[in-house]
Amino acid sequence: MRTNLSDKVTEWLVSAIQEERYKPGDQLPSVEQLALDLQVGRGSVREAMRSLLARGMVSIVHGKGTFVNQPRFLLGSYLVSFTEYIRRLGMEPSSAILSRDMINPDESLCSILNVLPDEKINYLYRLRLADGSPMAIEKSYTPYQRFPDLLVCEWTATTSLYQILTEKYGVTFGYSKQTITSVPVDEDQSQLLQVPVKTPGLSVEEIVYLADGTPIELTNIVYRGDRYQYSLTLPGKPSASAS
């Protein structure tokens, strides 16, 4: 019965946060007050709080109380641009261009993008924002030979790289491969993302391919760890008869 009550308290708190009865930054009532308001035991409330902590929906500040976190965005298992994803969430995406240039590829870029050492690479370095708040730092590398004049297109705060690749160059995206690691945010990144130095971030290296396996982009992105979480659906283990 206690578990059922804690589940109900959890559902109530999740709904209250999602409906912004408790907004990001708000302090939740104490365990004692919630138990009194919801007419349940304090143990049920504590279990519900542990569930919210595990989901990243709240944080405990010792000596002060429990506070609602900013909502976290999912890094999922499908290929979609930052611009499209943020718009799906009902927010306004934008970017601040930090650098755009043609560069000479190093050995790693040559190997990943299948280009020769004397070929040029389009380099686009941007700060990505949602409703004006910094979310990620993105470095994009694309072959100049395949996408000439990419960097001289009209780039504004709302320009989508993937939209340009689709409309100007006729790209049909196939799939991507991601490598995700946890990194401490350095001093330069902390200033751009407006978080303290050494705050945990999610570093994602993504290689984007055409359907035939041709690599067309390497992206290195550092996401704010307090605003993103990784989500992946895995298939069940195949039975012995299927092998």
N, C-alpha and C positions, 0 to 999 in steps of 0.2 A: 504493500500500500504506500510505503514511503517513497519507493521509486516512481510509482504512478503520480504522486503528488509533485515530486521534483520535476518530472517531465512536464506536467501542466504549468508549473511555475516558469520553467524554461521557455515553453511556448508563449506564455504571456509576456515575458520580458523581451523575447525576440520580436514579437509583434509590436510591442511598445517602442522598441528601438527602430524597427523598420518603418513604422508609421510616424516616427519622429516625435512621439510623446516625450521621449528622452532623445535629445539631439547630440551629435558629436561634441564632446567636451563637457556635457552635463554630468553632474555627479548623481549616481543612483542613490536612492534612500538606503539607509542602513539595513542590515539583515533583520534586526529587530523590528524596524518600521515596516519592511516588506512583509514579514511574517504576520504582523498585526493587520496590515491592510488587506492581505490576501487570505487571512484566516487559516494559515498553515503553520506547521512547525518550523523553527529556525533551521533544523537539519535539512529540510526540503529546500529552503532558500539557499543554504550554503552549497548544496549539490547543484542547484541551478546556476549559481554563480561560477562554480568550477567548470560547468559546461560552456558558459559564455566566455570564460577565460581561454578554454581550449580552442574555441572557434575564433579567437582574436577579436571578439566584439567589444570587450571591455578590458581595462587595465586597472590594477590596484596600485595606488600611490600610498605607501606606508605612512601612517600617521594622519592621512587625509580622507581616504575612502576609495570607492570604486567609480571609475569614470568611463563614459562611452567613447569608444575609439571611432576614428574616421572609418567609413566603410572600406573594405578591401576589395580590389578588383581581382578577377581570376585570370591567371595565365593558363589558358586551356589547351586542348589538344586539336585545335583546328587553325588553319591559316587565315588570318584576317589582319588588316592594317590597324594601326593604333587609331587613326582617324575614324574608321568605320566602327571600331569597337566602342570608343568613347561616345559616339553618336547613338549607338544602340542603347547605351545606358542613360540616354536623355541628357547628356552633358555636351558642352561645346568644346571640341578639340582645337588646339592651336599649337604653334611651334615658334620657338625663337631660334633663328639660324645662327649658330656660333661660328661655322666655317663651311665653305664649299669651294672645292678646288680639284684640279686634276693632279694626281700624284703618281709616282713610280711605284709599282708593286714590289713588295719584298718577296722572299721565297715562299712564305706561308700564303700570301694572297695569290701568287701565281698558281700554287698547288690547288687551293680551294676553288678559285674561279676559272681554272684552266686557261690562263692567259700567259703570254710570253713576257720575259723580263723587260723587253723594250716597248711593250704596250702600256697605255695609260689607264688609270683607274679613276672613276668618278668618286670623290669623297665628299660626303654630306654629314655634317656634325650638327645635331639639333638638340635643344631642350624641349621635351614634349610636355604639354600642359592640358589639364582638364578644368574647365570653368576658371581658368587663370591660375590654377594651383600646379606647381611643378610635380610631375609624376615620374619622369624617366629622362635619362641622357642617352642619346642614340647616335651611333656612328654607323653609317651605311656605305658600303663599297660595291660598286657595279662596274662592269667592263665598259670602257669608253667606246671600244670598237662596236659593241652591240647597241649602245645607247649614246650616240654622239649628240652633242649639244644639250644633253640633259640638264646641265647646271646653268645654262643660259636661258632656260625657260623662266617665265615670270613666277618667282617664288614669293609667296606671302605667308602670313602667319597661319593661314588655313589651307595651304597647298598640301595635297596628298601625293606622296611619291608613287604609291601604287596606282593611283588614278592616272597620273602622267604615263607610267609604264604601260597601262592598259590602253589609254586613249591615243597617245602619241606613237607608241612603238608596237601596239598590237599584242602585248604580252597576255597570255593565258596562263595563270599560275597553276602549277601542278601540286607540289607539296613542299614541306620544309623539314629540316632536322634541327633540333634544338639541344644545346648543352647548357644546363642550368647549375650554377654554383652560388653559394652564399659568400659575400665579400663585405668587409668593413668599408664604409664610405670614406674616401680620402678628403683632404681639405678642400680641393677644388670642387669635387662632387658635392660636398656638404653645402658649399655656398650656392651652387646651382639648384640643388634639391631642397634647400632650406631645412636641413636636418643637422643634428650635431655630428661632428667628426667621429668616425668609427661606428656610427649607427649601422646595423645590419642592412645590407642591400641584396637584391637578387640580380646576379649577372647572367645574362642570357646571350649565348652565341647562336645565331640562327643562320642557316644556309638555305636559301630559297631556290627551288628548282622548277624548271618546266616539266611537263608531263613525261618528256622523253629522257629526263635525268640530267639535262643541261643546267649547271649552276648559273644563276644570274645575279645573285646578291648575297653578300655576307653582311650581317648586321651584328654589331656588339651593343647591347643595351644594358644599362644599369637602372633597375627599378627601385623605387623606395620600398624597403622591406615592410614598412608600417602600412603601406597602402595596397600591397599585392600579396597574393598567395597563389601557389601552383595547384592546379587541379587536373587530374588525369584519370580517365576511366580505362581500366585494364580488363581484357577478356579473361574468362576463367581458364584454368589449366586444361589443355586438351586431354581427352581420355586416351588410354593406351591403344585402343582400337583405331584411333584417328591418326596415329603416328605411322 
